[in-house]
Each structure stands twice: as C-alpha cells, then as structure tokens.
C-alpha cells in the first residue's frame, strides 16, 4: 500500500459551551490547527503518484477561505466543533474529491490530535 500525506495549517477559535462552565474548553479560545490528509492506493497512477500533491490545492483554498481566522462555532452553527468533528468533516470533504483519502488528522496542539480513519 502506498501512502502520502499533506499538511495544512489554520488558526481559528471555538468554544465548547455545552461543557461545564469550569472546563477550560468552555471558554472562548483558539488553536493553530494542523490538518494532515492521508491518501492511499494499492498501485501508482501513470505518473508514478498516489495523487499529485498539487491536486490538493482546492483543500488549501477551502481551508483558507472557510476556516482560517474564523470562529468555528459560527462556521458550523453549533458549539460541538471538536477536533474529532473537524477530522470527520475534512475526511468527508476530501473523500468526495479525492477517492484515495484514507484518513484525516487534526491537531490542536503539538501534543494532541484526533484522527478519522474509517
């Protein structure tokens, strides 16, 4: 199995207001998110790629235009915008456009991340 990954960055705020008031994530806060998309294939295409990295440019535009420097609660219309939720959201978006998508990882900090891999 061949696997490639590409990393994207965004800065955004969110507030998990369904949590108890004394929970640190219940307060408005932000993260410098890292989104890592993994694509996998049993064989390479005619150009010798799983997929050309340049083909992922629409994802960068989507992230920059829709999420970067935004309040994610406003973007999604709810307050359960967790890293797990974002990983699934980006996975679904990518899978529709890039069938080779095998997983998406979303990091909130250098030591914490969530991954969606069906």
Biopython code that builds the backbone (N, CA, C, O; Angstrom):
import numpy as np
from Bio.PDB.StructureBuilder import StructureBuilder

atoms = [
    (1, "UNK", "N", (0.854, -1.176, 0.000)),
    (1, "UNK", "CA", (0.000, 0.000, 0.000)),
    (1, "UNK", "C", (0.900, 1.239, 0.000)),
    (1, "UNK", "O", (1.817, 1.349, 0.814)),
    (2, "UNK", "N", (0.635, 2.144, -0.897)),
    (2, "UNK", "CA", (1.336, 3.425, -0.937)),
    (2, "UNK", "C", (0.515, 4.443, -0.164)),
    (2, "UNK", "O", (-0.713, 4.454, -0.248)),
    (3, "UNK", "N", (1.199, 5.302, 0.590)),
    (3, "UNK", "CA", (0.521, 6.346, 1.358)),
    (3, "UNK", "C", (1.281, 7.654, 1.188)),
    (3, "UNK", "O", (2.511, 7.688, 1.214)),
    (4, "UNK", "N", (0.521, 8.727, 1.014)),
    (4, "UNK", "CA", (1.099, 10.063, 1.016)),
    (4, "UNK", "C", (0.303, 10.919, 1.993)),
    (4, "UNK", "O", (-0.863, 10.640, 2.274)),
    (5, "UNK", "N", (0.941, 11.958, 2.505)),
    (5, "UNK", "CA", (0.244, 12.893, 3.379)),
    (5, "UNK", "C", (0.587, 14.313, 2.964)),
    (5, "UNK", "O", (1.642, 14.577, 2.386)),
    (6, "UNK", "N", (-0.317, 15.203, 3.269)),
    (6, "UNK", "CA", (-0.077, 16.631, 3.071)),
    (6, "UNK", "C", (-0.657, 17.350, 4.272)),
    (6, "UNK", "O", (-1.722, 16.998, 4.780)),
    (7, "UNK", "N", (0.070, 18.369, 4.716)),
    (7, "UNK", "CA", (-0.284, 19.102, 5.929)),
    (7, "UNK", "C", (-0.777, 20.492, 5.561)),
    (7, "UNK", "O", (-0.233, 21.152, 4.676)),
    (8, "UNK", "N", (-1.823, 20.920, 6.264)),
    (8, "UNK", "CA", (-2.409, 22.251, 6.081)),
    (8, "UNK", "C", (-2.526, 22.913, 7.444)),
    (8, "UNK", "O", (-2.685, 22.231, 8.456)),
    (9, "UNK", "N", (-2.447, 24.243, 7.476)),
    (9, "UNK", "CA", (-2.494, 24.984, 8.736)),
    (9, "UNK", "C", (-3.624, 26.002, 8.714)),
    (9, "UNK", "O", (-3.939, 26.585, 7.676)),
    (10, "UNK", "N", (-4.224, 26.202, 9.878)),
    (10, "UNK", "CA", (-5.204, 27.262, 10.037)),
    (10, "UNK", "C", (-5.240, 27.683, 11.496)),
    (10, "UNK", "O", (-4.911, 26.908, 12.395)),
    (11, "UNK", "N", (-5.639, 28.904, 11.707)),
    (11, "UNK", "CA", (-5.846, 29.427, 13.059)),
    (11, "UNK", "C", (-7.314, 29.781, 13.186)),
    (11, "UNK", "O", (-7.873, 30.471, 12.333)),
    (12, "UNK", "N", (-7.934, 29.307, 14.252)),
    (12, "UNK", "CA", (-9.364, 29.561, 14.424)),
    (12, "UNK", "C", (-9.724, 29.439, 15.899)),
    (12, "UNK", "O", (-9.002, 28.831, 16.689)),
    (13, "UNK", "N", (-10.856, 30.032, 16.245)),
    (13, "UNK", "CA", (-11.354, 29.948, 17.613)),
    (13, "UNK", "C", (-12.572, 29.036, 17.661)),
    (13, "UNK", "O", (-13.211, 28.761, 16.646)),
    (14, "UNK", "N", (-12.872, 28.581, 18.864)),
    (14, "UNK", "CA", (-14.117, 27.862, 19.114)),
    (14, "UNK", "C", (-14.386, 27.910, 20.613)),
    (14, "UNK", "O", (-13.539, 28.313, 21.410)),
    (15, "UNK", "N", (-15.579, 27.489, 20.962)),
    (15, "UNK", "CA", (-15.991, 27.444, 22.353)),
    (15, "UNK", "C", (-16.930, 26.268, 22.502)),
    (15, "UNK", "O", (-17.939, 26.181, 21.802)),
    (16, "UNK", "N", (-16.609, 25.373, 23.396)),
    (16, "UNK", "CA", (-17.448, 24.196, 23.619)),
    (16, "UNK", "C", (-18.390, 24.516, 24.773)),
    (16, "UNK", "O", (-18.199, 24.057, 25.899)),
    (17, "UNK", "N", (-19.404, 25.310, 24.470)),
    (17, "UNK", "CA", (-20.261, 25.849, 25.532)),
    (17, "UNK", "C", (-21.241, 24.841, 26.119)),
    (17, "UNK", "O", (-22.009, 25.185, 27.018)),
    (18, "UNK", "N", (-21.229, 23.618, 25.636)),
    (18, "UNK", "CA", (-22.053, 22.563, 26.227)),
    (18, "UNK", "C", (-21.338, 21.882, 27.401)),
    (18, "UNK", "O", (-21.919, 21.046, 28.093)),
    (19, "UNK", "N", (-20.077, 22.248, 27.613)),
    (19, "UNK", "CA", (-19.302, 21.678, 28.720)),
    (19, "UNK", "C", (-19.548, 22.480, 29.995)),
    (19, "UNK", "O", (-20.033, 23.609, 29.930)),
    (20, "UNK", "N", (-19.218, 21.905, 31.161)),
    (20, "UNK", "CA", (-19.374, 22.660, 32.410)),
    (20, "UNK", "C", (-18.587, 23.972, 32.359)),
    (20, "UNK", "O", (-17.524, 24.040, 31.742)),
    (21, "UNK", "N", (-19.105, 24.992, 33.000)),
    (21, "UNK", "CA", (-18.512, 26.335, 32.944)),
    (21, "UNK", "C", (-17.065, 26.361, 33.415)),
    (21, "UNK", "O", (-16.291, 27.208, 32.967)),
    (22, "UNK", "N", (-16.685, 25.461, 34.300)),
    (22, "UNK", "CA", (-15.311, 25.466, 34.803)),
    (22, "UNK", "C", (-14.347, 24.665, 33.916)),
    (22, "UNK", "O", (-13.156, 24.591, 34.221)),
    (23, "UNK", "N", (-14.829, 24.080, 32.850)),
    (23, "UNK", "CA", (-13.966, 23.351, 31.910)),
    (23, "UNK", "C", (-13.246, 24.362, 31.030)),
    (23, "UNK", "O", (-13.874, 25.282, 30.507)),
    (24, "UNK", "N", (-11.930, 24.203, 30.858)),
    (24, "UNK", "CA", (-11.160, 25.191, 30.103)),
    (24, "UNK", "C", (-11.651, 25.356, 28.666)),
    (24, "UNK", "O", (-11.516, 26.439, 28.096)),
    (25, "UNK", "N", (-12.212, 24.317, 28.074)),
    (25, "UNK", "CA", (-12.683, 24.416, 26.698)),
    (25, "UNK", "C", (-14.057, 25.072, 26.585)),
    (25, "UNK", "O", (-14.527, 25.345, 25.480)),
    (26, "UNK", "N", (-14.698, 25.324, 27.717)),
    (26, "UNK", "CA", (-15.981, 26.032, 27.690)),
    (26, "UNK", "C", (-15.775, 27.514, 27.433)),
    (26, "UNK", "O", (-16.694, 28.216, 27.010)),
    (27, "UNK", "N", (-14.552, 27.988, 27.694)),
    (27, "UNK", "CA", (-14.243, 29.397, 27.428)),
    (27, "UNK", "C", (-13.869, 29.559, 25.953)),
    (27, "UNK", "O", (-13.383, 28.625, 25.315)),
    (28, "UNK", "N", (-14.102, 30.741, 25.435)),
    (28, "UNK", "CA", (-13.672, 31.068, 24.082)),
    (28, "UNK", "C", (-12.152, 30.951, 24.018)),
    (28, "UNK", "O", (-11.448, 31.535, 24.843)),
    (29, "UNK", "N", (-11.651, 30.210, 23.054)),
    (29, "UNK", "CA", (-10.211, 30.034, 22.895)),
    (29, "UNK", "C", (-9.908, 29.666, 21.454)),
    (29, "UNK", "O", (-10.815, 29.384, 20.671)),
    (30, "UNK", "N", (-8.641, 29.670, 21.112)),
    (30, "UNK", "CA", (-8.254, 29.364, 19.741)),
    (30, "UNK", "C", (-7.115, 28.374, 19.679)),
    (30, "UNK", "O", (-6.459, 28.077, 20.678)),
    (31, "UNK", "N", (-6.899, 27.875, 18.480)),
    (31, "UNK", "CA", (-5.828, 26.916, 18.225)),
    (31, "UNK", "C", (-5.171, 27.261, 16.896)),
    (31, "UNK", "O", (-5.785, 27.861, 16.014)),
    (32, "UNK", "N", (-3.932, 26.873, 16.778)),
    (32, "UNK", "CA", (-3.242, 26.832, 15.499)),
    (32, "UNK", "C", (-3.337, 25.384, 15.030)),
    (32, "UNK", "O", (-2.465, 24.561, 15.309)),
    (33, "UNK", "N", (-4.407, 25.100, 14.317)),
    (33, "UNK", "CA", (-4.697, 23.731, 13.907)),
    (33, "UNK", "C", (-3.749, 23.275, 12.795)),
    (33, "UNK", "O", (-3.310, 24.065, 11.960)),
    (34, "UNK", "N", (-3.454, 21.993, 12.814)),
    (34, "UNK", "CA", (-2.754, 21.339, 11.714)),
    (34, "UNK", "C", (-3.661, 20.211, 11.227)),
    (34, "UNK", "O", (-4.074, 19.347, 12.001)),
    (35, "UNK", "N", (-3.957, 20.235, 9.946)),
    (35, "UNK", "CA", (-4.794, 19.216, 9.319)),
    (35, "UNK", "C", (-3.883, 18.392, 8.412)),
    (35, "UNK", "O", (-3.248, 18.930, 7.506)),
    (36, "UNK", "N", (-3.824, 17.089, 8.660)),
    (36, "UNK", "CA", (-2.992, 16.197, 7.854)),
    (36, "UNK", "C", (-3.915, 15.225, 7.130)),
    (36, "UNK", "O", (-4.655, 14.464, 7.753)),
    (37, "UNK", "N", (-3.856, 15.266, 5.818)),
    (37, "UNK", "CA", (-4.674, 14.392, 4.980)),
    (37, "UNK", "C", (-3.785, 13.278, 4.451)),
    (37, "UNK", "O", (-2.701, 13.525, 3.922)),
    (38, "UNK", "N", (-4.260, 12.052, 4.604)),
    (38, "UNK", "CA", (-3.532, 10.891, 4.087)),
    (38, "UNK", "C", (-4.317, 10.280, 2.941)),
    (38, "UNK", "O", (-5.528, 10.086, 3.041)),
    (39, "UNK", "N", (-3.628, 9.980, 1.863)),
    (39, "UNK", "CA", (-4.211, 9.298, 0.716)),
    (39, "UNK", "C", (-3.451, 7.995, 0.522)),
    (39, "UNK", "O", (-2.241, 7.941, 0.743)),
    (40, "UNK", "N", (-4.151, 6.948, 0.113)),
    (40, "UNK", "CA", (-3.535, 5.634, -0.037)),
    (40, "UNK", "C", (-4.035, 4.959, -1.309)),
    (40, "UNK", "O", (-5.168, 5.165, -1.743)),
    (41, "UNK", "N", (-3.159, 4.151, -1.889)),
    (41, "UNK", "CA", (-3.529, 3.395, -3.086)),
    (41, "UNK", "C", (-2.688, 2.121, -3.150)),
    (41, "UNK", "O", (-1.539, 2.086, -2.710)),
    (42, "UNK", "N", (-3.284, 1.098, -3.701)),
    (42, "UNK", "CA", (-2.571, -0.172, -3.889)),
    (42, "UNK", "C", (-1.511, -0.053, -4.969)),
    (42, "UNK", "O", (-0.486, -0.733, -4.919)),
    (43, "UNK", "N", (-1.756, 0.812, -5.948)),
    (43, "UNK", "CA", (-0.793, 0.978, -7.036)),
    (43, "UNK", "C", (-0.690, 2.458, -7.382)),
    (43, "UNK", "O", (-1.531, 3.263, -6.980)),
    (44, "UNK", "N", (0.325, 2.796, -8.114)),
    (44, "UNK", "CA", (0.548, 4.185, -8.504)),
    (44, "UNK", "C", (-0.125, 4.472, -9.840)),
    (44, "UNK", "O", (-0.323, 3.573, -10.657)),
    (45, "UNK", "N", (-0.473, 5.735, -10.046)),
    (45, "UNK", "CA", (-1.082, 6.111, -11.318)),
    (45, "UNK", "C", (-0.009, 6.161, -12.418)),
    (45, "UNK", "O", (1.157, 5.858, -12.167)),
    (46, "UNK", "N", (-0.404, 6.536, -13.608)),
    (46, "UNK", "CA", (0.518, 6.536, -14.748)),
    (46, "UNK", "C", (1.696, 7.485, -14.558)),
    (46, "UNK", "O", (2.743, 7.304, -15.180)),
    (47, "UNK", "N", (1.535, 8.498, -13.702)),
    (47, "UNK", "CA", (2.613, 9.452, -13.435)),
    (47, "UNK", "C", (3.514, 9.005, -12.283)),
    (47, "UNK", "O", (4.484, 9.687, -11.954)),
    (48, "UNK", "N", (3.198, 7.864, -11.672)),
    (48, "UNK", "CA", (4.002, 7.358, -10.565)),
    (48, "UNK", "C", (3.600, 7.902, -9.208)),
    (48, "UNK", "O", (4.378, 7.833, -8.257)),
    (49, "UNK", "N", (2.383, 8.447, -9.107)),
    (49, "UNK", "CA", (1.880, 9.049, -7.872)),
    (49, "UNK", "C", (0.710, 8.248, -7.316)),
    (49, "UNK", "O", (0.018, 7.545, -8.052)),
    (50, "UNK", "N", (0.495, 8.364, -5.998)),
    (50, "UNK", "CA", (-0.812, 8.035, -5.440)),
    (50, "UNK", "C", (-1.778, 9.098, -5.969)),
    (50, "UNK", "O", (-2.849, 8.789, -6.491)),
    (51, "UNK", "N", (-1.368, 10.349, -5.818)),
    (51, "UNK", "CA", (-2.042, 11.509, -6.394)),
    (51, "UNK", "C", (-1.030, 12.638, -6.352)),
    (51, "UNK", "O", (-0.238, 12.731, -5.415)),
    (52, "UNK", "N", (-1.051, 13.490, -7.357)),
    (52, "UNK", "CA", (-0.165, 14.648, -7.380)),
    (52, "UNK", "C", (-0.541, 15.578, -6.232)),
    (52, "UNK", "O", (-1.710, 15.936, -6.089)),
    (53, "UNK", "N", (0.429, 15.974, -5.412)),
    (53, "UNK", "CA", (0.158, 16.874, -4.294)),
    (53, "UNK", "C", (-0.547, 18.154, -4.752)),
    (53, "UNK", "O", (-1.371, 18.711, -4.027)),
    (54, "UNK", "N", (-0.225, 18.600, -5.930)),
    (54, "UNK", "CA", (-0.847, 19.822, -6.449)),
    (54, "UNK", "C", (-2.369, 19.670, -6.578)),
    (54, "UNK", "O", (-3.101, 20.656, -6.487)),
    (55, "UNK", "N", (-2.833, 18.465, -6.784)),
    (55, "UNK", "CA", (-4.280, 18.221, -6.886)),
    (55, "UNK", "C", (-5.019, 18.602, -5.603)),
    (55, "UNK", "O", (-6.231, 18.815, -5.627)),
    (56, "UNK", "N", (-4.293, 18.688, -4.480)),
    (56, "UNK", "CA", (-4.918, 19.008, -3.197)),
    (56, "UNK", "C", (-5.075, 20.517, -2.978)),
    (56, "UNK", "O", (-5.532, 20.941, -1.916)),
    (57, "UNK", "N", (-4.708, 21.313, -3.953)),
    (57, "UNK", "CA", (-4.847, 22.771, -3.831)),
    (57, "UNK", "C", (-6.264, 23.225, -3.486)),
    (57, "UNK", "O", (-6.407, 24.187, -2.731)),
    (58, "UNK", "N", (-7.305, 22.595, -3.992)),
    (58, "UNK", "CA", (-8.659, 23.017, -3.594)),
    (58, "UNK", "C", (-8.895, 22.898, -2.085)),
    (58, "UNK", "O", (-9.650, 23.691, -1.522)),
    (59, "UNK", "N", (-8.273, 21.934, -1.430)),
    (59, "UNK", "CA", (-8.429, 21.813, 0.018)),
    (59, "UNK", "C", (-7.787, 23.006, 0.713)),
    (59, "UNK", "O", (-8.353, 23.541, 1.666)),
    (60, "UNK", "N", (-6.622, 23.428, 0.253)),
    (60, "UNK", "CA", (-5.991, 24.604, 0.847)),
    (60, "UNK", "C", (-6.893, 25.825, 0.695)),
    (60, "UNK", "O", (-7.075, 26.583, 1.647)),
    (61, "UNK", "N", (-7.457, 26.018, -0.491)),
    (61, "UNK", "CA", (-8.365, 27.153, -0.698)),
    (61, "UNK", "C", (-9.586, 27.053, 0.218)),
    (61, "UNK", "O", (-9.999, 28.047, 0.816)),
    (62, "UNK", "N", (-10.159, 25.861, 0.326)),
    (62, "UNK", "CA", (-11.325, 25.653, 1.184)),
    (62, "UNK", "C", (-10.997, 25.996, 2.630)),
    (62, "UNK", "O", (-11.768, 26.689, 3.294)),
    (63, "UNK", "N", (-9.875, 25.522, 3.115)),
    (63, "UNK", "CA", (-9.466, 25.803, 4.494)),
    (63, "UNK", "C", (-9.230, 27.292, 4.687)),
    (63, "UNK", "O", (-9.730, 27.883, 5.644)),
    (64, "UNK", "N", (-8.470, 27.904, 3.781)),
    (64, "UNK", "CA", (-8.142, 29.324, 3.917)),
    (64, "UNK", "C", (-9.384, 30.209, 3.854)),
    (64, "UNK", "O", (-9.521, 31.142, 4.645)),
    (65, "UNK", "N", (-10.276, 29.927, 2.933)),
    (65, "UNK", "CA", (-11.439, 30.785, 2.721)),
    (65, "UNK", "C", (-12.556, 30.543, 3.725)),
    (65, "UNK", "O", (-13.306, 31.467, 4.038)),
    (66, "UNK", "N", (-12.683, 29.339, 4.231)),
    (66, "UNK", "CA", (-13.824, 28.982, 5.074)),
    (66, "UNK", "C", (-13.507, 28.957, 6.562)),
    (66, "UNK", "O", (-14.370, 29.272, 7.381)),
    (67, "UNK", "N", (-12.275, 28.586, 6.926)),
    (67, "UNK", "CA", (-11.973, 28.314, 8.333)),
    (67, "UNK", "C", (-10.894, 29.195, 8.949)),
    (67, "UNK", "O", (-10.962, 29.508, 10.138)),
    (68, "UNK", "N", (-9.910, 29.594, 8.172)),
    (68, "UNK", "CA", (-8.769, 30.304, 8.744)),
    (68, "UNK", "C", (-9.191, 31.650, 9.307)),
    (68, "UNK", "O", (-9.866, 32.433, 8.640)),
    (69, "UNK", "N", (-8.787, 31.909, 10.541)),
    (69, "UNK", "CA", (-9.105, 33.140, 11.269)),
    (69, "UNK", "C", (-10.617, 33.374, 11.373)),
    (69, "UNK", "O", (-11.107, 34.491, 11.206)),
    (70, "UNK", "N", (-11.332, 32.290, 11.652)),
    (70, "UNK", "CA", (-12.788, 32.334, 11.854)),
    (70, "UNK", "C", (-13.119, 31.739, 13.208)),
    (70, "UNK", "O", (-12.302, 31.068, 13.839)),
    (71, "UNK", "N", (-14.344, 32.006, 13.632)),
    (71, "UNK", "CA", (-14.880, 31.367, 14.833)),
    (71, "UNK", "C", (-15.663, 30.150, 14.360)),
    (71, "UNK", "O", (-16.703, 30.291, 13.717)),
    (72, "UNK", "N", (-15.174, 28.968, 14.671)),
    (72, "UNK", "CA", (-15.728, 27.741, 14.102)),
    (72, "UNK", "C", (-17.174, 27.489, 14.508)),
    (72, "UNK", "O", (-17.924, 26.864, 13.758)),
    (73, "UNK", "N", (-17.573, 27.963, 15.675)),
    (73, "UNK", "CA", (-18.975, 27.816, 16.069)),
    (73, "UNK", "C", (-19.881, 28.529, 15.056)),
    (73, "UNK", "O", (-20.952, 28.030, 14.712)),
    (74, "UNK", "N", (-19.444, 29.685, 14.589)),
    (74, "UNK", "CA", (-20.219, 30.424, 13.587)),
    (74, "UNK", "C", (-20.204, 29.711, 12.237)),
    (74, "UNK", "O", (-21.220, 29.668, 11.543)),
    (75, "UNK", "N", (-19.068, 29.160, 11.872)),
    (75, "UNK", "CA", (-18.954, 28.468, 10.582)),
    (75, "UNK", "C", (-19.913, 27.282, 10.520)),
    (75, "UNK", "O", (-20.582, 27.072, 9.508)),
    (76, "UNK", "N", (-19.978, 26.507, 11.604)),
    (76, "UNK", "CA", (-20.795, 25.294, 11.595)),
    (76, "UNK", "C", (-22.180, 25.481, 12.201)),
    (76, "UNK", "O", (-23.056, 24.639, 12.003)),
    (77, "UNK", "N", (-22.392, 26.568, 12.936)),
    (77, "UNK", "CA", (-23.702, 26.813, 13.514)),
    (77, "UNK", "C", (-24.001, 26.008, 14.761)),
    (77, "UNK", "O", (-25.165, 25.856, 15.134)),
    (78, "UNK", "N", (-22.963, 25.484, 15.418)),
    (78, "UNK", "CA", (-23.147, 24.774, 16.686)),
    (78, "UNK", "C", (-21.845, 24.845, 17.479)),
    (78, "UNK", "O", (-20.826, 25.319, 16.976)),
    (79, "UNK", "N", (-21.888, 24.374, 18.713)),
    (79, "UNK", "CA", (-20.721, 24.504, 19.587)),
    (79, "UNK", "C", (-19.974, 23.196, 19.825)),
    (79, "UNK", "O", (-19.103, 23.142, 20.693)),
    (80, "UNK", "N", (-20.286, 22.165, 19.094)),
    (80, "UNK", "CA", (-19.583, 20.889, 19.287)),
    (80, "UNK", "C", (-18.495, 20.699, 18.224)),
    (80, "UNK", "O", (-18.319, 19.612, 17.674)),
    (81, "UNK", "N", (-17.782, 21.777, 17.960)),
    (81, "UNK", "CA", (-16.724, 21.757, 16.952)),
    (81, "UNK", "C", (-15.426, 21.297, 17.623)),
    (81, "UNK", "O", (-14.555, 22.102, 17.955)),
    (82, "UNK", "N", (-15.328, 20.005, 17.807)),
    (82, "UNK", "CA", (-14.154, 19.384, 18.419)),
    (82, "UNK", "C", (-13.170, 18.975, 17.319)),
    (82, "UNK", "O", (-13.503, 19.020, 16.135)),
    (83, "UNK", "N", (-11.991, 18.587, 17.707)),
    (83, "UNK", "CA", (-11.021, 18.071, 16.731)),
    (83, "UNK", "C", (-11.555, 16.818, 16.053)),
    (83, "UNK", "O", (-11.320, 16.598, 14.865)),
    (84, "UNK", "N", (-12.271, 16.002, 16.809)),
    (84, "UNK", "CA", (-12.874, 14.802, 16.229)),
    (84, "UNK", "C", (-13.880, 15.174, 15.138)),
    (84, "UNK", "O", (-13.904, 14.571, 14.066)),
    (85, "UNK", "N", (-14.708, 16.178, 15.431)),
    (85, "UNK", "CA", (-15.690, 16.644, 14.460)),
    (85, "UNK", "C", (-14.990, 17.173, 13.211)),
    (85, "UNK", "O", (-15.388, 16.860, 12.089)),
    (86, "UNK", "N", (-13.949, 17.975, 13.410)),
    (86, "UNK", "CA", (-13.227, 18.542, 12.271)),
    (86, "UNK", "C", (-12.561, 17.459, 11.434)),
    (86, "UNK", "O", (-12.575, 17.531, 10.205)),
    (87, "UNK", "N", (-11.978, 16.456, 12.084)),
    (87, "UNK", "CA", (-11.335, 15.372, 11.339)),
    (87, "UNK", "C", (-12.341, 14.671, 10.429)),
    (87, "UNK", "O", (-12.039, 14.389, 9.270)),
    (88, "UNK", "N", (-13.525, 14.394, 10.946)),
    (88, "UNK", "CA", (-14.556, 13.743, 10.123)),
    (88, "UNK", "C", (-15.038, 14.675, 9.019)),
    (88, "UNK", "O", (-15.245, 14.247, 7.883)),
    (89, "UNK", "N", (-15.218, 15.956, 9.356)),
    (89, "UNK", "CA", (-15.669, 16.918, 8.344)),
    (89, "UNK", "C", (-14.686, 16.988, 7.175)),
    (89, "UNK", "O", (-15.090, 16.904, 6.015)),
    (90, "UNK", "N", (-13.395, 17.141, 7.482)),
    (90, "UNK", "CA", (-12.398, 17.229, 6.413)),
    (90, "UNK", "C", (-12.247, 15.904, 5.670)),
    (90, "UNK", "O", (-12.002, 15.896, 4.463)),
    (91, "UNK", "N", (-12.388, 14.795, 6.374)),
    (91, "UNK", "CA", (-12.349, 13.500, 5.702)),
    (91, "UNK", "C", (-13.465, 13.414, 4.668)),
    (91, "UNK", "O", (-13.217, 13.071, 3.512)),
    (92, "UNK", "N", (-14.691, 13.723, 5.078)),
    (92, "UNK", "CA", (-15.827, 13.631, 4.156)),
    (92, "UNK", "C", (-15.645, 14.558, 2.961)),
    (92, "UNK", "O", (-15.937, 14.172, 1.830)),
    (93, "UNK", "N", (-15.166, 15.779, 3.201)),
    (93, "UNK", "CA", (-14.936, 16.750, 2.122)),
    (93, "UNK", "C", (-13.902, 16.194, 1.146)),
    (93, "UNK", "O", (-14.094, 16.242, -0.069)),
    (94, "UNK", "N", (-12.811, 15.669, 1.686)),
    (94, "UNK", "CA", (-11.738, 15.146, 0.838)),
    (94, "UNK", "C", (-12.163, 13.888, 0.081)),
    (94, "UNK", "O", (-11.865, 13.743, -1.105)),
    (95, "UNK", "N", (-12.846, 12.999, 0.754)),
    (95, "UNK", "CA", (-13.220, 11.719, 0.144)),
    (95, "UNK", "C", (-14.086, 11.934, -1.098)),
    (95, "UNK", "O", (-13.977, 11.187, -2.070)),
    (96, "UNK", "N", (-14.952, 12.963, -1.065)),
    (96, "UNK", "CA", (-15.790, 13.272, -2.230)),
    (96, "UNK", "C", (-14.954, 13.713, -3.423)),
    (96, "UNK", "O", (-15.338, 13.478, -4.569)),
    (97, "UNK", "N", (-13.825, 14.343, -3.167)),
    (97, "UNK", "CA", (-12.998, 14.906, -4.232)),
    (97, "UNK", "C", (-11.784, 14.050, -4.558)),
    (97, "UNK", "O", (-11.314, 14.032, -5.695)),
    (98, "UNK", "N", (-11.287, 13.351, -3.566)),
    (98, "UNK", "CA", (-10.081, 12.538, -3.712)),
    (98, "UNK", "C", (-10.387, 11.142, -3.166)),
    (98, "UNK", "O", (-10.226, 10.905, -1.969)),
    (99, "UNK", "N", (-10.818, 10.232, -4.009)),
    (99, "UNK", "CA", (-11.241, 8.908, -3.533)),
    (99, "UNK", "C", (-10.155, 8.151, -2.771)),
    (99, "UNK", "O", (-10.462, 7.233, -2.010)),
    (100, "UNK", "N", (-8.906, 8.519, -2.965)),
    (100, "UNK", "CA", (-7.807, 7.833, -2.286)),
    (100, "UNK", "C", (-7.671, 8.243, -0.819)),
    (100, "UNK", "O", (-6.838, 7.684, -0.105)),
    (101, "UNK", "N", (-8.463, 9.198, -0.359)),
    (101, "UNK", "CA", (-8.374, 9.662, 1.023)),
    (101, "UNK", "C", (-8.595, 8.482, 1.966)),
    (101, "UNK", "O", (-9.589, 7.763, 1.869)),
    (102, "UNK", "N", (-7.636, 8.301, 2.888)),
    (102, "UNK", "CA", (-7.749, 7.181, 3.830)),
    (102, "UNK", "C", (-7.889, 7.643, 5.275)),
    (102, "UNK", "O", (-8.413, 6.902, 6.107)),
    (103, "UNK", "N", (-7.428, 8.862, 5.591)),
    (103, "UNK", "CA", (-7.610, 9.382, 6.940)),
    (103, "UNK", "C", (-7.321, 10.870, 6.960)),
    (103, "UNK", "O", (-6.676, 11.418, 6.066)),
    (104, "UNK", "N", (-7.823, 11.506, 8.013)),
    (104, "UNK", "CA", (-7.521, 12.915, 8.275)),
    (104, "UNK", "C", (-7.238, 13.046, 9.761)),
    (104, "UNK", "O", (-7.972, 12.527, 10.602)),
    (105, "UNK", "N", (-6.158, 13.750, 10.063)),
    (105, "UNK", "CA", (-5.767, 14.025, 11.443)),
    (105, "UNK", "C", (-5.834, 15.535, 11.648)),
    (105, "UNK", "O", (-5.372, 16.310, 10.810)),
    (106, "UNK", "N", (-6.416, 15.939, 12.777)),
    (106, "UNK", "CA", (-6.492, 17.358, 13.140)),
    (106, "UNK", "C", (-5.822, 17.531, 14.492)),
    (106, "UNK", "O", (-6.249, 16.947, 15.488)),
    (107, "UNK", "N", (-4.763, 18.343, 14.519)),
    (107, "UNK", "CA", (-4.045, 18.623, 15.758)),
    (107, "UNK", "C", (-4.445, 20.000, 16.270)),
    (107, "UNK", "O", (-4.483, 20.975, 15.521)),
    (108, "UNK", "N", (-4.742, 20.056, 17.561)),
    (108, "UNK", "CA", (-4.999, 21.334, 18.223)),
    (108, "UNK", "C", (-3.707, 21.912, 18.789)),
    (108, "UNK", "O", (-3.506, 23.126, 18.805)),
    (109, "UNK", "N", (-2.847, 21.031, 19.246)),
    (109, "UNK", "CA", (-1.563, 21.413, 19.828)),
    (109, "UNK", "C", (-0.532, 20.403, 19.321)),
    (109, "UNK", "O", (-0.905, 19.388, 18.732)),
    (110, "UNK", "N", (0.751, 20.664, 19.540)),
    (110, "UNK", "CA", (1.753, 19.692, 19.109)),
    (110, "UNK", "C", (1.620, 18.332, 19.796)),
    (110, "UNK", "O", (2.171, 17.343, 19.311)),
    (111, "UNK", "N", (0.900, 18.268, 20.910)),
    (111, "UNK", "CA", (0.790, 17.016, 21.656)),
    (111, "UNK", "C", (-0.593, 16.376, 21.610)),
    (111, "UNK", "O", (-0.790, 15.301, 22.176)),
    (112, "UNK", "N", (-1.553, 17.019, 20.945)),
    (112, "UNK", "CA", (-2.913, 16.464, 20.924)),
    (112, "UNK", "C", (-3.473, 16.476, 19.502)),
    (112, "UNK", "O", (-3.287, 17.434, 18.751)),
    (113, "UNK", "N", (-4.151, 15.409, 19.157)),
    (113, "UNK", "CA", (-4.801, 15.351, 17.859)),
    (113, "UNK", "C", (-5.925, 14.332, 17.881)),
    (113, "UNK", "O", (-6.005, 13.466, 18.753)),
    (114, "UNK", "N", (-6.783, 14.469, 16.891)),
    (114, "UNK", "CA", (-7.857, 13.497, 16.654)),
    (114, "UNK", "C", (-7.716, 13.038, 15.212)),
    (114, "UNK", "O", (-7.279, 13.795, 14.345)),
    (115, "UNK", "N", (-8.088, 11.800, 14.970)),
    (115, "UNK", "CA", (-7.968, 11.256, 13.618)),
    (115, "UNK", "C", (-9.254, 10.540, 13.264)),
    (115, "UNK", "O", (-9.849, 9.845, 14.087)),
    (116, "UNK", "N", (-9.673, 10.727, 12.009)),
    (116, "UNK", "CA", (-10.780, 9.944, 11.494)),
    (116, "UNK", "C", (-10.236, 9.049, 10.395)),
    (116, "UNK", "O", (-9.657, 9.509, 9.411)),
    (117, "UNK", "N", (-10.442, 7.761, 10.597)),
    (117, "UNK", "CA", (-9.997, 6.736, 9.644)),
    (117, "UNK", "C", (-11.069, 5.655, 9.651)),
    (117, "UNK", "O", (-11.150, 4.868, 10.594)),
    (118, "UNK", "N", (-11.892, 5.612, 8.605)),
    (118, "UNK", "CA", (-12.951, 4.584, 8.615)),
    (118, "UNK", "C", (-12.415, 3.173, 8.626)),
    (118, "UNK", "O", (-13.191, 2.217, 8.635)),
]
sb = StructureBuilder()
sb.init_structure("model")
sb.init_model(0)
sb.init_chain("A")
sb.init_seg("    ")
for serial, (resi, resn, name, xyz) in enumerate(atoms, 1):
    if name == "N":
        sb.init_residue(resn, " ", resi, " ")
    sb.init_atom(name, np.array(xyz, "f"), 0.0, 1.0, " ", f" {name:<3s}", serial, name[0])
structure = sb.get_structure()
